[in-house]
Amino acid sequence: MLTIGEFSRLSRVTPRMLRHYDAIGLLRPDAVGGNGYRYYRQEQLSSLVRIQWLKGCGFSLQEIGPLLALEDSQLLPYLRQRRLTLCQELLERQALLRRLEADILRMEGTSNMEKTYQVIVMEDPEQKVFSIRRTIGVEQYHALFSDLRREAAARGLTQAGPIQMLYHDQSFCPEHSDVEAQMVVAQDGPGVTVKPRFTCAAVQHRGAYENLHLAYESLCGWLAEHTEYRPCAPAMDRYLNDPHQTDPEALETGVLFPIERV
């Protein structure tokens, strides 16, 4: 038997952490003496090694408990899912880093990126559109556009203009967005409606979608200075080129706020 000190020294895990593992039922000592001292079997080192390995993979202590009893073949799906989660977190961190770098360059006055937006007031005409409206999370937008193209093709509709997204939410919630994906089409048919004409405050964003918030910030700043107008319909993103065939930095997106005079 190993004392908690010996167990700690061999594993390089502090006695305090070992006591915590005991308290939450993750790794209990094999015996506790009358004096309260904890004793471990040498074989328990393998369990501790596995706990530390799973912890290093990013699993929480609450998640690790049920995983300890699994064979490697049973554990593999959990590792694959953890890898997907980490990849998504990495993409989000990289996007945040690029945003911070761009903001620092802009504030230093040394940015050579085209992030100054010219807001224009324009008439957006009526459009014949086929659309799909759902309440989904931001991560499901790509699948929504794929469904839109597939449904339009199944109905024999011919695309005659851009793909665009309308945001119907009363408030912003990335996990549950009430959105409408639209395709401008040439024909009438089931599911085809007419998007009405609007006067819009609009900007054109060039670059990756992850920086689209800069266009929104520019339009919000414009509205703050032009209180003679107010928004009167859902905001819209209009995708002017195909993200599957265009470098992210060359993407062109129109952002339109339908407005009316107060």
C-alpha positions in Angstrom: 0.0 0.0 0.0 1.1 3.5 -0.7 0.5 6.5 1.5 -1.1 9.5 -0.1 2.3 11.2 0.1 4.0 8.4 -1.8 1.1 8.2 -4.3 1.4 11.9 -4.8 5.2 11.8 -5.2 5.1 9.0 -7.8 2.2 10.5 -9.9 3.2 14.2 -9.6 -0.4 14.9 -8.5 -0.7 17.0 -5.3 -2.3 15.5 -2.2 -4.8 18.3 -2.3 -6.0 17.2 -5.7 -6.0 13.5 -4.7 -8.3 14.4 -1.8 -10.5 16.3 -4.2 -10.7 13.3 -6.5 -11.7 11.2 -3.4 -14.4 13.8 -2.4 -16.1 13.7 -5.8 -15.8 9.9 -6.2 -13.4 10.0 -9.1 -10.6 8.0 -7.4 -11.1 6.7 -3.9 -8.2 5.4 -1.8 -8.2 1.7 -1.2 -8.3 2.2 2.5 -8.6 4.9 5.1 -6.9 4.4 8.5 -8.3 5.2 11.8 -6.2 8.3 11.8 -7.8 9.4 8.6 -4.8 8.7 6.5 -5.5 7.5 2.9 -3.8 4.5 1.4 -3.7 3.5 -2.3 -2.9 0.3 -4.0 0.0 0.6 -6.5 -2.3 -0.7 -9.3 -4.4 2.5 -8.8 -1.6 4.5 -10.4 -3.0 3.4 -13.8 -6.4 4.9 -13.0 -4.8 8.1 -12.0 -2.7 8.2 -15.2 -5.9 7.8 -17.2 -7.6 10.6 -15.2 -4.8 13.0 -15.9 -4.7 12.0 -19.5 -8.4 12.7 -20.0 -8.1 15.9 -18.1 -5.3 16.9 -20.4 -7.6 16.2 -23.4 -9.9 18.9 -22.0 -12.6 16.7 -20.4 -14.0 18.1 -17.2 -13.8 16.0 -14.0 -17.6 15.4 -14.2 -17.1 14.0 -17.7 -14.1 11.9 -16.8 -15.9 9.7 -14.2 -18.1 7.8 -16.7 -15.3 7.5 -19.2 -12.9 5.7 -16.9 -14.7 2.4 -17.2 -14.7 2.4 -21.0 -12.4 0.4 -23.3 -10.4 2.3 -25.9 -12.9 1.3 -28.7 -15.7 2.7 -26.6 -13.8 5.9 -25.7 -12.9 6.7 -29.3 -16.2 8.4 -30.2 -15.8 10.7 -27.2 -12.2 11.6 -28.3 -13.4 12.4 -31.8 -16.2 14.6 -30.5 -13.7 16.4 -28.3 -11.5 17.0 -31.3 -14.3 18.6 -33.2 -15.1 20.8 -30.2 -11.5 21.9 -29.9 -11.3 22.7 -33.7 -14.4 24.9 -33.4 -13.0 26.6 -30.4 -9.7 27.2 -32.2 -11.5 28.7 -35.2 -13.4 31.1 -32.8 -10.2 32.1 -31.1 -8.5 32.7 -34.4 -11.3 34.9 -35.5 -11.2 36.8 -32.3 -7.4 37.2 -32.7 -7.8 38.6 -36.2 -10.5 41.0 -35.0 -8.2 42.3 -32.2 -5.3 42.7 -34.6 -7.4 44.6 -37.1 -8.8 46.9 -34.3 -5.3 47.5 -33.0 -4.1 48.5 -36.5 -7.1 50.7 -37.0 -6.6 52.5 -33.7 -2.9 52.9 -34.4 -3.7 54.3 -37.8 -1.5 51.8 -39.5 -4.1 49.5 -41.0 -4.0 48.9 -44.7 -7.2 46.9 -44.7 -10.2 48.3 -46.3 -12.5 48.5 -43.3 -13.9 52.0 -43.8 -17.5 51.6 -45.0 -19.4 54.1 -47.1 -23.0 54.0 -46.1 -25.5 54.8 -48.9 -29.2 55.2 -49.0 -30.6 53.1 -51.8 -33.8 51.7 -53.2 -33.9 48.0 -53.0 -36.5 46.8 -55.6 -39.1 44.1 -55.4 -37.7 40.6 -55.8 -39.3 37.3 -56.6 -37.8 34.9 -54.0 -38.0 31.4 -52.9 -37.3 31.1 -49.2 -37.0 28.8 -46.2 -37.5 30.2 -42.7 -36.3 28.4 -39.5 -35.3 29.0 -35.9 -31.7 27.7 -35.7 -28.3 28.3 -34.3 -25.6 30.2 -36.2 -23.7 27.0 -36.8 -26.6 25.7 -38.8 -26.7 28.5 -41.3 -24.6 26.6 -43.9 -27.0 23.7 -43.8 -29.9 26.0 -44.3 -28.4 27.5 -47.5 -27.7 23.9 -48.7 -31.4 23.0 -48.1 -32.5 26.2 -49.9 -30.5 25.3 -53.0 -31.7 21.7 -52.9 -35.4 22.6 -52.5 -35.2 25.2 -55.2 -33.7 22.7 -57.6 -36.3 20.1 -56.7 -39.0 22.6 -57.6 -37.4 23.5 -60.9 -36.6 27.1 -59.9 -33.8 29.0 -61.7 -31.7 31.3 -59.6 -31.9 34.8 -61.0 -30.1 36.8 -58.3 -28.2 36.5 -55.0 -28.7 34.4 -52.0 -29.6 36.5 -49.0 -30.5 36.1 -45.3 -33.1 38.0 -43.3 -33.1 38.2 -39.5 -36.6 38.2 -38.0 -35.6 38.1 -34.3 -37.0 40.6 -31.9 -33.6 40.4 -30.2 -30.3 38.8 -31.1 -29.7 35.2 -30.0 -27.0 33.2 -31.8 -28.3 29.9 -30.4 -31.9 30.4 -31.6 -32.1 32.7 -34.6 -35.3 33.3 -36.5 -33.8 33.5 -40.0 -35.1 33.4 -43.5 -32.8 32.3 -46.3 -33.9 33.6 -49.7 -32.9 32.9 -53.3 -33.9 35.4 -56.0 -35.6 33.3 -58.7 -37.0 33.8 -62.2 -40.2 31.8 -62.0 -43.5 31.7 -60.1 -44.3 28.6 -58.2 -45.1 27.0 -54.8 -43.2 28.7 -52.1 -42.3 31.7 -54.3 -43.2 35.1 -52.8 -42.4 38.7 -53.6 -40.0 40.6 -51.3 -41.3 44.2 -51.2 -39.4 47.2 -52.2 -37.6 49.1 -49.4 -35.5 52.1 -49.0 -32.3 50.8 -47.3 -29.2 52.1 -45.6 -26.5 49.8 -47.0 -22.8 49.1 -47.0 -20.7 46.6 -48.9 -18.4 44.3 -46.9 -15.3 42.8 -48.5 -13.7 39.9 -46.7 -14.5 36.9 -44.5 -18.0 36.6 -42.9 -16.4 36.5 -39.5 -15.7 40.2 -39.8 -19.3 41.1 -41.0 -19.9 42.6 -37.6 -17.8 45.6 -38.7 -20.4 46.4 -41.4 -23.2 46.2 -38.8 -21.3 48.5 -36.4 -20.8 51.0 -39.3 -24.6 51.0 -40.1 -25.4 51.3 -36.4 -23.1 54.3 -36.2 -24.8 55.8 -39.2 -28.3 55.3 -37.7 -27.1 57.0 -34.5 -26.2 60.1 -36.5 -29.3 60.1 -38.8 -32.2 60.0 -36.4 -34.5 61.2 -39.1 -34.6 57.5 -40.2 -35.7 54.4 -38.3 -35.4 50.7 -39.1 -38.7 49.3 -40.5 -38.0 45.7 -41.5 -35.5 42.9 -40.8 -31.9 43.5 -41.6 -30.5 41.5 -44.6 -27.2 40.1 -45.6 -26.9 39.7 -49.4 -24.1 37.4 -50.6 -22.7 38.6 -53.9 -20.4 35.7 -54.7 -20.1 32.0 -53.9 -18.2 31.2 -50.8 -17.4 27.7 -52.2 -15.5 29.3 -55.2 -14.2 32.5 -53.6 -11.2 33.2 -51.3 -12.6 34.4 -47.9 -10.8 37.8 -48.2 -12.4 38.3 -51.6 -16.0 37.7 -50.5 -18.5 40.5 -51.2 -21.5 40.9 -48.9 -24.1 43.6 -48.9 -25.6 44.5 -45.6 -29.0 46.3 -45.8 -31.1 48.0 -43.1 -34.6 48.8 -44.5 -35.4 52.3 -43.2 -38.2 54.9 -43.3 -38.3 58.5 -42.4 -39.7 59.3 -39.0 
